[in-house]
Each structure stands twice: as C-alpha cells, then as structure tokens.
C-alpha cells in the first residue's frame, strides 16, 4: 500500500482510532530512534571496551557466586 492510500484509509477511521494509530506510529519511531542511538553509542565505545582494562576490570567477577545481603 502506498503512502497516499494509507493516509486516505487512516482518514476514514473514527477519531479515537486515528489517534491510536498516530500514537502507535510515534511510539514505533521513537523506539527505532532509541535503538539507532544505542547502536551508535555501542559502535563508538566498542574499541574502548576492548582495549581499556579499567573499563573491564570488574568483568573478572562475572563468574563469581553472588549472594544478596539482606
């Protein structure tokens, strides 16, 4: 379905359903943008985490048993 056809179909919906479609669309766009920003951050810091031992010092504890203190 082309964009113009999609818009015409949405315009036929009752107001509440149009608002629902808009809200879901905005949510989808924001989620995608958040994922893109996180991917950019990961890409930017990947080499730092691979080479900077200070950033990975605590990963030696990953396999230690963990007991929660209450």
C-alpha positions as CSV (number, residue, x, y, z in Angstrom):
1,X,0.0,0.0,0.0
2,X,1.4,3.4,-0.9
3,X,1.6,6.3,1.5
4,X,-1.2,8.3,-0.1
5,X,-3.5,5.2,0.1
6,X,-2.6,4.6,3.7
7,X,-3.3,8.2,4.7
8,X,-6.7,8.0,3.0
9,X,-7.6,4.8,4.8
10,X,-6.5,6.3,8.2
11,X,-8.6,9.4,7.5
12,X,-11.7,7.2,7.2
13,X,-11.2,5.9,10.7
14,X,-13.1,7.4,13.7
15,X,-11.1,10.0,15.7
16,X,-10.2,7.7,18.5
17,X,-8.8,5.1,16.2
18,X,-6.8,7.7,14.2
19,X,-5.3,8.9,17.5
20,X,-4.4,5.4,18.4
21,X,-2.7,4.9,15.0
22,X,-0.8,8.1,15.4
23,X,0.3,7.3,19.0
24,X,1.5,3.8,18.0
25,X,3.3,5.2,15.0
26,X,5.1,7.8,17.1
27,X,6.0,5.1,19.7
28,X,7.4,3.0,16.9
29,X,9.5,5.8,15.5
30,X,10.8,6.7,19.0
31,X,11.7,3.1,19.7
32,X,13.6,2.8,16.4
33,X,15.4,6.1,17.0
34,X,16.4,4.9,20.6
35,X,17.8,1.7,19.1
36,X,19.7,3.7,16.5
37,X,21.2,5.9,19.2
38,X,22.2,2.9,21.3
39,X,23.8,1.2,18.3
40,X,25.8,4.4,17.6
41,X,26.9,4.5,21.2
42,X,27.9,0.9,21.2
43,X,29.9,1.3,18.0
44,X,31.6,4.4,19.3
45,X,32.7,2.7,22.6
46,X,33.4,-0.8,21.3
47,X,37.2,-0.3,20.9
48,X,37.4,1.4,24.3
49,X,35.9,-1.6,26.0
50,X,38.2,-4.0,24.0
51,X,41.4,-2.1,24.9
52,X,40.9,-0.2,28.1
53,X,41.4,-2.5,31.1
54,X,39.9,0.0,33.5
55,X,36.5,-0.3,31.8
56,X,36.5,-4.1,32.1
57,X,38.2,-4.6,35.5
58,X,35.1,-5.9,37.1
59,X,34.3,-8.5,34.4
60,X,36.7,-10.8,36.3
61,X,33.9,-11.1,38.9
62,X,31.3,-12.2,36.4
63,X,31.7,-15.9,37.2
64,X,31.9,-15.4,41.0
65,X,29.0,-16.6,43.1
66,X,26.7,-13.7,44.2
67,X,24.8,-13.7,47.4
68,X,22.4,-10.9,48.2
69,X,22.8,-9.4,51.6
70,X,19.6,-8.5,53.3
